[in-house]
Amino acid sequence: MSTPSEIEERKQCLEDTRSLTKEQAEGLFRVIHAEQVAYSENSNGIFFDLMSLNAQQFAAVKSFLALCKTQQQSEQERTKELEGFLGNLQE
């Protein structure tokens, strides 16, 4: 049985999957496939149960999602810097 904090942690991971790019989602699939996570597939995509993952599988998914989040934040910062730079050039 999962503790409330583990459930919240898994809920947060679910939320994090919703903001993945297509390439990141494909990377997540590679992670779950490498970790031998059971999944189903249909025309809407690939589905797996976060609650059924063992500790090692969940750690791999969580680590990958953290990497994706870091990449997204870095990209947003670069975009802001570039917009600022372009704004300065136009002045």
N, C-alpha and C positions, 0 to 999 in steps of 0.2 A: 504494500500500500504506500502511496506517495504522500509525503508531507505537504501541508499547504504551501510552503515556500518552494518546493519542487514543482508543484502544480503551477504556481505563478511564474516560475522560471521558464517552464515549457510554454505557457501562454505567451510570454514575451517573445520566445523564439518563433512561435506561430505568427505573431504580429510582424516580426522582422522578415519573415519569408514573403510577406505581402509587398514589400518594397524592393524586392530583387529585380534586377534587370534580367533579360532573357539569358544572357551569358552566365550570370550568377546562378540563375535557376538551374541551368544545365550543369554548372559546377556542383550545386547541391545534389543533383541527381547522381553525379559521379561519386560523391561522398557516401550517399546512402547505399549505392550499389557496392562500393568497396567495403562498406561496413556490414554488408549482407542484411540490410534492413528489408523486411517484407514490404512490398508496395503493390499497388494496383494501377492499371493504366487504362484510360479510355480516351475518347476524342476530346475531352476537356482537359486532359493532362495526366500527371502522375500524382498519386496520393499515397501517403503513409501516415501511420498513427504515431504522433510524437509521444503519447503516453505509454506506448508499448516498447519504446526503445530502452535497451539496457544502459547502464552508466557509461560504458565505453562508446556506444553508438551515439548517445546523447551528447557526450563531450565532443565528439568529432563534428556533429552537426552544429553545436553551439560555437565551437571554435571557427568553423567556416563562416557562420553568420556574423561573428564578431569581425572577421577579416573583411567581409563584404561591407559592413557598416563603416569601418575605418576607411575603406576605399571610397565609399560614397561621400563621407565627410571631407576627405581630401579633395575629391573632385569638386565639391561645392565651394571649398575655399579657393581652389585654383580658378574657378569660374568667376568668383567675386573679384579676385585680384586682376584677372584679365579684363573684366568689365570696368574696373577702376582705371586700369592702364589705358584702355581704349577711350574712356571718358576724358582722361587727361590729354590724350592726343588730339581730341576734337576741340579742346578749348583754345 
